[in-house]
Every structure is written in structure tokens, then in C-alpha cells.
């Protein structure tokens, strides 16, 4: 009798996990489509700062949420990829209805599309890694914050690759502060938060310095 009870409890727990994974897959897919459709349908129909914040940060937030809530590393990879692809499909479908070039929406060419997918999936995997309570979790949280801050620096600094004059100061400061809050929220203790913040500063500062050197021509790349 006891063995039967234990086996039933194990089966019930396994069934609950499987159902949770199925729901997570569906939510990731539906969330990706929703984010993609909203982004393209409302592009240019509201205040400029709304579009600057929504694209790309709504997509990045989607990847972070999906990755952080996955039940395992493999599922984080699968669901984040699913969310990213569905978001891109929704964006391209809505853009096509508006008569916009598909590749122009998501990147200059196929390489731009691939890079977008890699970035979104990679950010989701980092979000999953932040669930660890050790130094690797701190490192992942710091990398997440650095990725967001580096993008803000790139868009807010005149002369950089993705520079947008109107992105500073409002949208840039809002996203920068939210990035710092996110880093703090991803860690569970003061020591981890301080280490993650320090790593974010180091990573984003290194990226900004390298980007400035590249823009200045110190590190020419042969194409």
C-alpha cells in the first residue's frame, strides 16, 4: 500500500511538471507573437519615446522572462528560441501586411536575422543561469545587466554605431535605471547583488571602451 502511494505521488508530480512545461511552451509562443504584433502594428502611431523603449527592450524582456521561468537549461533554450522565433514571425507578418520589407524589419540581411535570434536566445539562457545561488549566478546577472546597459550606451552616445539623438536623456535614463534594478532583483542577497552590479559595470565599461576604440578607427576590421 505504501509503495503504491509513493508511486502515485511520483507519477502525479511528474504529470504536474509535464503540464507546467506544456503551459510554458504555449505562453512563450503566444507571448512572442503578441510582442511582435504589437511592436509593428503600433510603430510610429504613438510618442517617439514609446517606440524607442519598446523596440528592442520588449523583446529582450520577453527573452529574460521566458528563460528565467524555464524548468531546466534545455527547456530554457527551447522556449526562448520559440519565443524569439514567434516574435520575429509576428513582426514580419504584420510588417508584410503594412507593405514593409521583411528583412528590413528584423535586420539588414539574413545575417542580421541570425544575430537577432542568437542575442535573444543567449539572453534567455543567461536569465536562466541567474537562478543559481553561486558566483556563476552573479556572473550571469552581471552579464544581463551589462548587455542592457551596453545597448543604452551605444544608442545614447553620439557617433556610436546605433546612435539615436532622441534616445537621450529620457529613454536612456529610464532603461539604464531599470537595468540596474533588474540586476538587483535577480540576486537574493546583498553580496550577490554587489558582485553582480560590479560585474555589470566592468562588462559594460569594457564594451563601451572597445566600441569607442572601434568607432575611432583604432581597431580596424577587414571585411
N, C-alpha and C positions, 0 to 999 in steps of 0.2 A: 504493500500500500504506500509506504513512504517513497519507494523508488518510483512508483507511478506518479506520485505527487511532484517529485523533483523533476521527472522527465516532462511532465505537463508544464511546469513552471518555466523550464528551459525553452520549451517549444513556444510558449506564449511570449517570452522575452525576445526570442528570435523573430517571431512574427511581428512584434512591435517595432523592432529595428528595421525590418524589411519595409514595413509600411511607412516608417519615417523617411527612409531613403527614397521611396517612390514619391512621397509628397515633396521632398526636397528637389527631386528632379523636375517635377511638374512646376513647382514655384520658380525654380531657376529659369526654365524655359519661358514661362508666362511673364516673369519679371523682365527678361531680356527683350522680349517682343514689345512689352509696354514701354520700356525705357527708349527703345529705338524708335517706335512710332511717335511717341510724344516729342522726342527731340527733333524730328524732321518736320512734323506737322505744325509745330508752334515756332519753328525757326523764323526769325525776322518779324514775328507778329506781336512781340512784346518789347519791354525795355531791353536795351543792348546788354546791360549787365546780367540779365537773366540768362540769355543765351551763352554768355561767356562763362558763367558758372555751371550751367547745365552740361555744356559740351566742353571738356570731356569728363567733368567730375561726377556727373550722374552715372556714367558708365563705369568709372573707377570705383565709385561707391557700391555699385551692383556687384562687381567682382569681389570686393572686400567682404560684403555681406554674405555672398554665396560661399566663398572659401572659408570664412570663419565659422560658418554654421554646418560645414560638411561633417560627416561621421567618420571620415578617415582620409588619409592623404590621396589615395587613388580616387575616392569619390570627390574630393576637392578638385582634383584635376579634371574629372569627367564633367561635373556640374558647372564648374567655372567656364570650361570650354563651351558647354552647351549654352550657358547664359550669354557668353560673348558672341557666339555664332548667331543665336536668335536675335540679339540686339542689332547686330550688323545686318541680318536679313530684314528685320523690321525697318531699319533705317534705309536700306537700299530699295525696298519695296515702296515705301512711302515717297522716297525721293524720285523713283521712276514715275510714279503717278503725277508728280509735280513737274515732270519733264527734265529733271536734273540728271547729269551724267553719274552713273553708279560709282565708278572708281573715284571720281572727284569728291564724292561724299565721304568716303572712308579713307582715302589716301590717294596719292598721285598715280599710283600704279598697283600692280599685284604685289609688289614688294611692300608697299605701304600697308596694304591689307594684311599681309602676313605679320608685319611688325606690330600692327594694332592687336591682332589676336595673341601674339606672344606676350605683349605687355599686359593685357587684361588677364590672361591665364597665370602669368608669373605673379601678378599682384594678388590674385586669389590664393595661390599656393603660399605666398608669404603670410597672408592673413590667417591661413590655417596653422602655419607654424607658430604664430603668436600665442596659440593656446598652450604651448609648452611653458613650464614654470622655471626653466633654467636659463642659462646665458644665451642659448640658441633662440629662445623666445624673445629675449631682449633684442637680440640682433635682428630678428625678423621684424619686430615692431619698429626698430630704428630705421630699417630699410624701407618700410612702408611710409613712414613719415618723410624720409629723405626723398623718396620718389615724388611725393606730392609737392613738397617744398621746392624741389629742383624744377618741377614744371612751372610753379609760380614764378620762380626767379627767371626762368627762360622767357616767359610771356611778359613779365613786367619790366625787364631790363632793355632799354633801347639798344638796338644793334645786334641783339641776340637772334638766334635762328627763328623762333616763333614769337618774336616781339610784337605786342599789341599795345599801342599808346593808351587806349582807353581802359586797359586792364588795371592800370594803376591810378589811384590807390585803393579804391573801394573793393572790387572783386579780389584783388591780390591779397589785401589785408584780411578779408573775410576767410578766404581759403587757407591762408597761412595760419591763422589762429585756429581754425577748425582742424588743421593737420596736427598741430601741437596737442590739442585736446584729444584727438583720436589716439595719438601715441600714449598719452597718459591713461586713456580708457582701456587700452589693450593690455596693460600690465596690472598686476594685482597687489603690488607692494611698492613702497617708496623707493627701495633700492633698484628694483627693476625699472621703474619709471625714470629715475635719474639716468640710469645706464642707457635706456632706450632714447631719451632726449639727447644725451651726449652723442650717441651714435648717429642720430638724425642730423645733428649739427655738423658732425665731421663728414658724413657722406654727402650731404647737400652742399657743404662748403667746398669739398673736393670737386664735385661735379661742376659747380659754378666756376671755379678757378680753371678747370680744364676746358670748359666751354668758352670762357673768355679768351684763353690762350688760342683755342682753335679759331675763333672769330677774328682774332688779331693776326692770324696767319703764322703763329709760332709753330703750330703742328700741322703743316700742310699734308693733306691726304691725296694720294694719287688715285684717280678713278680710272 
